[in-house]
């Protein structure tokens, strides 16, 4: 994925995570959901974005030799 695609995916996951409800109560019962999976996905996206932003332009070094050096 390109850097722009990763950033767009991060924004989609972040918006989705923020819209999730972590606790639901109905009457006397309540359920709490774990949002750890969304946090793991966000952490992975952040790591991948950081690695691509740190990467500089790729350089190619050509080494040649001839007999008789």
Helices and strands as residue ranges (DSSP letters): H 3-19, E 23-26, E 29-32, H 36-54
